[in-house]
Amino acid sequence: MDKLDELIADELKPYNLILNALDDRKNDEGLILISQKHLGELIDIHPTTVGEKLRVLSELGAVKQIAPGKYKLLHNDKEHTLHYYIRMVIDLNIAGLVSLGDFTTQREIFGFEKPMLHRIDEYIRRVMIKLKAELDLKYGF
């Protein structure tokens, strides 16, 4: 894992904690019976934040809410997380294939609506700020 992936993973830690907690508690059919409150207590995240993160994971196709307190874990792999899409946008930007903030092209590539693309863009900006700070410290810029 390179430094950029480490910074992305650090920024997305709540998502990974939720996915791992769900994965640990799923039955043979991939179902999990757990309230957002209990899940939040397990991973030390406020239940409202858990709910917000679960909605994003649902949009990405990783989790499906069957009923209140009942979830199905569809995927716990990198390709169904924000990490994957953040890294893809950064890599496509480096290759000159997409500009940061070019939501029209990103929508064509990923099929996401603007709210998800804005979320990805915001995380990219946070990660880039952290990366710049680390480079400034390392090289004294």
C-alpha positions as CSV (number, residue, x, y, z in Angstrom):
1,M,0.0,0.0,0.0
2,D,1.5,3.3,-1.0
3,K,1.3,6.6,0.9
4,L,-1.7,7.8,-1.0
5,D,-3.7,4.6,-0.3
6,E,-2.7,5.0,3.4
7,L,-4.0,8.5,3.5
8,I,-7.2,7.5,1.7
9,A,-7.8,4.6,4.1
10,D,-7.2,6.9,7.1
11,E,-9.7,9.4,5.8
12,L,-12.3,6.6,5.2
13,K,-11.7,4.7,8.5
14,P,-15.4,4.9,9.6
15,Y,-16.5,3.2,6.5
16,N,-14.0,0.4,6.9
17,L,-14.9,0.0,10.6
18,I,-18.6,-0.4,9.7
19,L,-17.9,-2.9,6.9
20,N,-15.6,-5.0,9.0
21,A,-18.1,-5.0,12.0
22,L,-20.9,-6.0,9.6
23,D,-18.7,-8.7,8.1
24,D,-17.8,-10.1,11.5
25,R,-21.5,-10.4,12.5
26,K,-23.1,-11.7,9.3
27,N,-24.8,-15.1,9.1
28,D,-24.4,-17.6,6.3
29,E,-26.8,-15.6,4.1
30,G,-24.8,-12.4,4.7
31,L,-27.6,-10.9,6.9
32,I,-26.8,-8.9,10.0
33,L,-29.3,-8.0,12.7
34,I,-28.0,-4.9,14.5
35,S,-29.2,-1.4,15.2
36,Q,-27.3,1.7,14.2
37,K,-27.0,2.5,17.8
38,H,-25.5,-0.8,18.7
39,L,-23.2,-0.8,15.7
40,G,-22.0,2.7,16.7
41,E,-21.3,1.6,20.2
42,L,-19.2,-1.3,18.9
43,I,-17.0,0.9,16.7
44,D,-17.2,4.1,18.7
45,I,-19.0,6.1,16.1
46,H,-22.2,8.2,16.7
47,P,-25.3,6.4,15.5
48,T,-26.2,9.3,13.2
49,T,-22.8,9.0,11.5
50,V,-23.3,5.3,11.2
51,G,-26.5,5.9,9.4
52,E,-24.9,8.3,7.0
53,K,-22.1,6.0,6.2
54,L,-24.5,3.1,5.7
55,R,-26.4,5.1,3.2
56,V,-23.2,5.8,1.2
57,L,-22.2,2.1,1.4
58,S,-25.7,1.2,0.1
59,E,-25.3,3.6,-2.8
60,L,-22.0,2.0,-3.6
61,G,-23.6,-1.5,-3.6
62,A,-21.7,-2.8,-0.5
63,V,-24.6,-3.0,1.9
64,K,-28.4,-3.2,1.6
65,Q,-30.8,-2.3,4.3
66,I,-33.5,-4.9,4.4
67,A,-35.5,-3.4,7.3
68,P,-34.6,-1.2,10.3
69,G,-31.8,-3.0,12.1
70,K,-31.5,-5.7,9.4
71,Y,-28.8,-5.4,6.7
72,K,-27.3,-7.6,4.1
73,L,-23.6,-7.3,3.4
74,L,-23.3,-7.6,-0.4
75,H,-19.6,-6.9,-0.7
76,N,-16.7,-6.2,1.6
77,D,-14.1,-5.5,-1.0
78,K,-12.3,-2.4,-2.2
79,E,-14.2,-2.1,-5.4
80,H,-17.4,-1.3,-3.5
81,T,-16.0,1.4,-1.3
82,L,-15.2,5.1,-1.7
83,H,-11.5,4.2,-1.5
84,Y,-11.7,2.6,-4.9
85,Y,-13.5,5.5,-6.6
86,I,-11.3,8.1,-4.9
87,R,-8.2,6.3,-6.1
88,M,-9.7,5.9,-9.6
89,V,-10.4,9.6,-9.9
90,I,-6.9,10.5,-8.7
91,D,-5.3,8.0,-11.1
92,L,-7.4,9.1,-14.0
93,N,-6.5,12.7,-13.2
94,I,-2.8,11.9,-13.1
95,A,-3.2,10.2,-16.5
96,G,-4.9,13.3,-17.9
97,L,-8.2,11.5,-18.6
98,V,-10.4,13.4,-16.1
99,S,-10.2,16.6,-14.3
100,L,-10.9,16.9,-10.6
101,G,-14.4,18.5,-10.3
102,D,-15.4,17.4,-13.8
103,F,-18.6,15.7,-12.6
104,T,-20.0,15.3,-16.1
105,T,-17.1,13.0,-17.2
106,Q,-17.0,11.3,-13.8
107,R,-20.7,10.6,-14.0
108,E,-20.2,9.0,-17.5
109,I,-17.4,6.8,-16.1
110,F,-18.9,5.8,-12.8
111,G,-22.6,6.3,-13.2
112,F,-23.0,8.2,-9.9
113,E,-25.2,11.2,-9.4
114,K,-23.7,14.6,-8.3
115,P,-24.1,14.1,-4.6
116,M,-21.9,11.0,-4.6
117,L,-19.4,12.7,-7.0
118,H,-19.3,15.7,-4.7
119,R,-18.6,13.4,-1.7
120,I,-15.7,11.7,-3.7
121,D,-14.4,15.1,-4.6
122,E,-14.5,16.3,-1.0
123,Y,-12.5,13.3,0.2
124,I,-10.0,13.8,-2.6
125,R,-9.5,17.3,-1.5
126,R,-9.0,16.2,2.2
127,V,-6.5,13.5,1.2
128,M,-4.6,15.9,-1.1
129,I,-4.3,18.5,1.8
130,K,-2.9,15.7,4.0
131,L,-0.5,14.6,1.3
132,K,0.7,18.2,0.8
133,A,1.2,18.6,4.5
134,E,3.3,15.5,4.7
135,L,5.4,16.5,1.7
136,D,5.9,19.9,3.2
137,L,7.2,18.3,6.4
138,K,9.4,15.9,4.6
139,Y,11.0,18.2,2.1
140,G,10.6,21.5,4.0
141,F,8.5,23.3,1.4
